[in-house]
Structures are given as structure tokens and as C-alpha cells.
Amino acid sequence: MARPIRIDVKDGWYHVSARGIERREIFDGGRDNEHFLELLEACASRYKIKLHAYCLMDNHYHLLIQTPHANASKAMQWLNVSYSAWYNRKHQRAGHLFQGRFNSKLVDSNGAWAVEVSIYIHLNPIRVSALGLGKNDKKAEGQGWKQPNKEQIQARLKTLRDYKWSSYSVYAGYAIKPKWLVCDELWQMGKIGRKSEKESYRMLVEERLKCGIEEDVLIRITTSLAIGAVDFVEKARKLVRGDRTEQPELRKWQRLLPFEKVVKALEQVKGERWKVFCERRGDAGRDIALLLGRRHCGLSLRELGSAVGGVDYHAVSKALTRIEKRMLSDSTLRSVIDKTEATMSNDET
């Protein structure tokens, strides 16, 4: 099995997750969950990590941690091995418990990204079809195509507030904070005006249930190799070192190019300056740049819109849908896209 990329950074923030093998259950909603939380406390003490947020689901878990000693890999390996050994003894089973190695993504602690990741973690219990948040429903709400009804909102709020196995109840002020959970930094990051820290955080999370969860945020958190602003992701990319043969994921990191590289390559292929064709009526140049920026730059829809001159989030989404549909029947367009990607690749080598 290929080794995943690990970036151990002093004081780095990480979104960590792990899933049961073949998506099987790893928590029974009782003693299993309790023991995992006991191990989390021990892990925080043993490796001096800060645990900012957590959520345990039936077949996976999510954590938001900070590593003052640049030891995320060692800490998470100990946690998973310790829990696996205990779980196998208790349930009289053998073999791997988790599906491969744990996933970890470096998180930008400046600005709102750490808060966004914690909200994503805390909303896991309600992100299910029964509450109107299946895969298609999430996309529809995220794009603003539909709004949850009153009954759905009430059901989501009740599920979220009653869920025992996440740190949300502490952040929202519904439960007492355990000593091993660090809340002050996220509370402060999410504070709204004169409202209390707990009330502010509760509003940030619960408002998402009423207005719909933005798909753009979900995509960035679930598919990005690092979570944060463009300059943060670029800095993270420069920290990655390794062998492509042993770590194929390196190719993904090396594809995270500055948007300027896309524009430069497209200019070469089209034989025109960006300013000449980017807003020309009927020219696909701007949409091609959006498509390649999405593929190769790790940009959110809002960041793409800003990069091409202040285009609205929804307009970028429509442009991407339009260019992808057009590619199916337009061989000339596909040729321009292929040549641009080839030019970008040559510039990197």
C-alpha cells in the first residue's frame, strides 16, 4: 500500500479522520465510544497535542488537533493502534480495524478556516438522507436551489443538540468542558460582536441548518490536500518531499499550481494575452481557466471568481457546468484544454 503524505509541522493544525475497513462499524454507541474518548485524553497527555474538536460516527471519526511538537503522525498512529487492539480483544476479532492509514490535512489556523473545519466536523451527525442532507440534497442546498423546511430544521437541530459523541455540545454550552478539550481558541475565532463565545459558536453552526450548507466549503474540506487560503496551500505544497514511486499522492500536491500558471499556459496556446480574450463575448477562454484552476490549483469557487476578476460564486459554478457539458461534443475545445494542460506540465518539469 502506498504511504500517504505526512507533513508534521510545529504548532500545525490538522483535520484527522479514519474509517472502518470496508466501511464497517467501529463504534457501538456505548462503551466503544467511551473508551475511544479515554484514549483521546491519554493521547493528548502522552504526545502533548491539543484536541480542539471531535466527532465519533458509527464507522468513522473526525478530529481537529494542533501539534506543538510536530508529532501528528506518531500521536495518531498510537491512537489507532491502541484502539484497534482494545476493540479486537473486546469483540473477539482479528485483523485490521481501520481502512488503511488515517487521513490528515493541514489546516490554516488564520482567518475562518479552523472554525469552518470544526463546523464541518460537528455537523456530521445530521449530514444524512433522513434529515434531508443526502448527497444530492447537500448539493442542492449548497447551490441555493432549495431550502430546508421547518420540520427538517427542527429535526436537524434536535439531532445535533442530542448527539453525545461530538464536542459540539460543549462548544454550544450544552455540556461541561472536559479538561483535555481545548475550546478557547475556536471560541475566540468564532466570536460575533458582543455575543458570548458559546452563543456565537452556536449561531455559526445552527444557522447552517436553516440556510443550507455551502457546497463550496464542503468540497474544499473533503477533497483538498490542505485546507485554507491559496497562499497557505502553496506554502504547504513547498513542504512536501518524497518519492513519487512510493507516494503517488505527491503528484496531486505537485498539481496545486498558482492560477497564474494556468493563465500563462492558456495565453501560449491561444496566442493572445489574457486581457484580450478573458471577457470577449463567445470566447471560452475564461471558462477554460476556471476549469483548469479547479483541477490544478486547489481553489474554491469564490477564489476562482476572484482570480478571474470578481465573478460571483454562483456564476463560477454555472460556468464550470457549462464548460464540462460543452467538452462532451466540442473536440476543438477539448484540444485547447489538453494543450493547455500539457503546457502547464512542461513548465513544471
Buried (B, 14 or more C-beta within 10 A) or exposed (E): EEEBBBBBBEEBBBBBBBBBEEEEEBBEEEEBBBBBBBBBBBBBEBBEBBBBBBBBBBBBBBBBBBBEEEBBBBBBEBBBEBBBEBBBEEEEEEEEBBBEBBBBBBBBBEEBBBBBBBBBBBBBBBBBEEBBBEEEBBBBBBBBEEEBEEEBBEBBBEBBBEBEBBBBBBBBBEEEBEEBBBBEBBBEBBBEEEEEBBBBBBBBBBEBBEEBBBBBBBBBBEEBBBBBBBEBBBBBBEBBEEEEEEBEBBEBBBBBBBBEBBBBBBBBBBEBEBEEBBEEEEBBBBBBBBBBBBBBBBBBBBBBBBBBEEBEBEEBBBBBEBBEEEBEEBEEBEEBBEBBBEBBBEEEE
